[in-house]
Amino acid sequence: MRKPDSTTSLRALPSMRALGAFATAARLGSFSKAGGELGMTQSAVSHQIRMLEEHLGQPLFNRLHRNAVLTDAGRDLEITLRDCFGRLELGLKRLEQYRKPNQLILYTRGPFAQRWLMPRLPRLKARHPELDLWLFSTDAPVDMARGEIHLAILPQAAAGHGRETQGIETRPLFGDLLMPVCAPALAQKPRPLRQPADLLTRPLLHDERREDWTRWFAAQGSRAAVPAQGYNFGDSGALLQAAVEGLGVALGSLLLAATDLEAGRLVTPLPFAIPADQDWCVTVNAEAAAKLNIQRFLKWLDEEALLTRAWLADRGEAPPATAARKGK
């Protein structure tokens, strides 16, 4: 198949000036306000949008007395441009790394960044003050093979450990344990929690994997029916915060709850844990792995992972990644 001619494709696109004028007017709902933001006259904004409409062969705005209301086509184009400009802005920000030879771009999930990584960054700063960390925390997927992200720390199934694909290496850091956690007062009233069945006297908090509670009760030899009632959270950090606020008992990640447990904001009323179904792994772009600053970070990360595995082992059965490390 013949590849499209990029030069011809670019020629077919509207001008960036016209697209920018449209996107600004669409966001503000006014040509005059768009002109004020862009440093253009209202007529200049109107002219750019008129040229864009002629280029596309359809109206993008319904011109009312003082407002510009998007047509259906205009709303569709605004969504497209919002995504494109967002990607462009992110891509331009990434260029900063070429002015910072020691910058390291790390991708991970928000709750992990806030609850595991952030408390440890002072130690990284003390050890390697020369490293410039760009922490990219989002739920959006990234393509490590493109080289825009140097490292990623994510939960992955054990089957993915140690694989190398297209210059990408993934290796385990540590497992995790799931354990009932709650605010200290909730663990004691109306009567202390002493056995699994006692949990049914408290509100249970749920994340996206409601079946984890069923798995936990089954591991304790209980066939208790887990009530469907209770708050649900799509974010594990929010789930733990709800437990801190006394809203119920969460089957929480000990890895992410560690800071709250150490501070006494959360307690583990029952000493029963089950292993999480995924280990936390680090994925490294092979090209980035050859850089000295990446190697320094990975060495520091291995040391922190060792401490984390020891902390988890003190609180329950060794998680899967711990056993994998011992076998090395």
N, C-alpha and C positions, 0 to 999 in steps of 0.2 A: 504494500500500500504506500502510495506517495505521501510523504510528510507535508503538512500544510506549510506554505511559505509564510514565515513569521513576519517578514517585511510587509507582505500584502495584507496580512491580518491586522497589523498595527495601523496601516493606512485606512483600513475599513472602520476603525474605532473612532468615536467622536473625540473631540479635543478634551484634554483634561480641564481646561478652563471652563468649558461648557458643563462638564460633569460636576465640577466643583460648585459652580453657580447653582445648578439644579439641586444638588445634595443639600446645600446650605439653605436654599429657599424652601425645600421640602421640610427640613427640620424646624425652621422658624415660622413657616406658614405665611411668609411675606417676602415679596421681592425687595421692598425698601429696607427691611431689617437685614436681609441677606447682603444687600449692598453695603450697609453700614459695617457689617462684620468683615466683609471681604475688601473694603476700601474701594468700592465701585459705586457708580451711580445706579439708581433704580432702573433707568433705561438701559444701562449696560448689562445688568443682570437679565432683564427682560429679553434683550437682544441675544445673549448667549443661550438662553433657554429656548427661544424661538428657533435658533439655528439647530439646537439639539432635537427639537420636535420635527423639524424638516428632515434632519438626517434619519430619524427613526420612522418618519412617515405617520406619526400619530400624536395627538395632544397628550401632554403629561399633566397639565393643570387646567382646572376650570377657573377662569378669571372672574372673581366676584368683585364687589365694590372695593373693599380694602384687604381682602384676603385672597390667597392663592390656595385652592383646594385640589389635592391630588386626584387624578383620575385613577381607575383601576390599574392601567398600565404604569402610571406614575408611582403608585404604591409598590408595584412589583419592582420597578427600577430602583426605588429608594432602598428596598431591602437588599438588593444585589450590591448596590454601591456601599451601603453600610458595612457589609461583609468584606468587600474588596478593599475599602479604605482602612478597615481595621487590620486586615492582613498586611497591607502596605505599611501601616504605621509600625506594626510589630517587626516587620522585616527591616525597616529603617533603623529601629532601635537596636536590632541585632548587630548592625554595623559597628556599634560602639566597641564590640569585642576586639576589632582590629586596631583600635587605638589603645587598648589595654591588653598588653601581651600576656598578662597573668589572669585574665578573666576566665572564669569557669561557669558554664551555663548548666544548671542542674534543674531537671524537671521532676516534680513529684506531686502528690495529692496535697490539698490544702490542710486537712487535719493532721497528716503526718508531718508536714512542714512546721505547723504551729506547735504540735505537742511532743514531737520527738526531736526534730532537727534544731529548731530555734533555741531550746534550752542548752544545746551543746555547741552552738556557734561561738560563744565566748572562748571555749577551749580551742576551737579551730583558729580563731583570731590570734590567740596568744601563741599558738604553735607556728602558724603561717600567716603573719601579718601582711605578707606580700600578695596573698591570693585575693582576687576580687570576685566574690561569688555573686552570680545573678541567679536568684531563686525564682524559678518559673513554675508556679503552683497553679494548676488548673485541672479540671476533669476532662478537658478536650484531649483527644489522642494526638500524638506527635509521631513523625516518621524519623526514627533515629538514624536510618541509613542516609538521610540527606545531609547529616553532619551539622545541622543548625543547633542541636542539643548535644552537649558533650557526654552527659551522664543522666540516667534516670533511675530513681528509686521507686519501685512499684511492687504491689503484691502480685505474685505469679504462682501458678500451680507447680508442684514439685517436678513435673515432667519437663518443664522448661529449663531446669537448672543446668548450667554448664554448656548450653548449646551455643554454637556460633553460626550466625546466619548473615550472609551479605556483609561481612566485616563487623558484625555486632556480637559481642560476648555478654552473656548473662550468667551471673553466679549468685548464690544465696548469701544473705547477710544474717538473718535470724528468722525464726518462726514467731508465732504469737500464741497467746492463750486467751480464751474467752471465759470470763468469770462474772458472776453477779456482783454489781457494784451499786452503791447507793449512798445517799447522805447519811452521816452518823445517826441523826435523830430518827430517820425512817427505819434504820436497822433495829431500833429498840422499842418503838411504839407502833401499835398498841401493846404488843408483847414481842420480846426478842426473837429474831429469826434464828432457828436452831437446826432445822432440817429442810430439805427441798420443798416439801409440801407447804411449809410456812410462807413461801414466796407467793402463794396464791391468795394470801391475805393482803397483799400489797399491789398497787398498780404496776403492771409490767410495761416497760418501754420497748419499742420495737424499732429495728432498722429495716433495710430493704430485704434482709434475709430472715423473715419471721421464723423459718424452719430451724434456726439456730437454737431458739428456746426449746423446741421439741427435742432436738438432738441433745441438748444439755440435760433435760429431765430424763431422757432415755439412758444417758450415760450414768445417771445416779440410780438406775433401776426403777425409775418411776414412769408410769404411763399416764401421768396427769395430762389432762386436756388443757393446752395453753389457751387462755382466753384471747379472743380477737380484740377485745377492748384495750385501749391504751394508746398513747401518742405514738405516731410513726415518724421516723426521721430518715431522710435520704443521705444525711451527712453524719459520719460517725463522731465528729467533733461536737456537733449539736446534740447528738444522743447523750454523750457524756456530760455536757453542760446541763442538760435537762435533769440528769441524775444528781448533779451537784446542787441544783435548785430544789431538790426534794420532790420532783414530780413523779418519781417512781423508781423501780429497780431496773437497771439496764444490764444486759448481757454484754459487757463492754470488753474492748481490747485492753489487756493489761499493758501492752506496749504504749498505747495512747493515753491510758489513765494514770500512768506512773507518777506524773507531777502532782496530780490531784490526790493520789493515794499518799504520797510522801508528805504532802502538806496537810493531810487530814480532812480535806474537803470531801473525799470519798473513802469508803471502807469496803472491804470484802467480807460480808457477814457470814458467808459459808465457804469453807476451804475446798471447794470443788471446782475444777477447771477442765475445760476441753480444749484440744488444740484447734486453732483456726485452720480453715481448709486451704489457706494459701500462705506461703512464706514471702517475706519481704526480700527482694533481690535488687542488685544493682546491675544496670545494663550500660555498657560502655561502647561508644563508637571507637572502632579500632584505630582510626586515624588520630582521634583525640587522645587515646590511651598512650600514644608514643610521647606525648608532651610531659615535661617534667612537672608542671603544676598539677596535671591530672593525677600523675603517679603519687605526688605528695598527698593530695586529697584522698585518694584511695587507701593509702596507708593509714591515714588518720581515721577514715571510715571503718577500716577493719578493726582498729583498736576500740572504737566506740561500739562496734557490733559485738566484740568479745565481751565487753562490760554488760551490754544489754542481754546477751544470752545467759550470762551468769546471774543477772538479776531475775530473769524469768525462771531459770532453773530453781531458784530459791523459793519460788511460789507455786510450783506445781511440776507435773511431769515435763521433762525436757521437750520443747517443741521440735518439729521435724528438722528445721535447719540446724539446730544444735547437734542432733545426731549426725547429720551429714558432715558437719565440720569435724566432729570427733573421729569420723571414719577416715579423714584425710591424713 
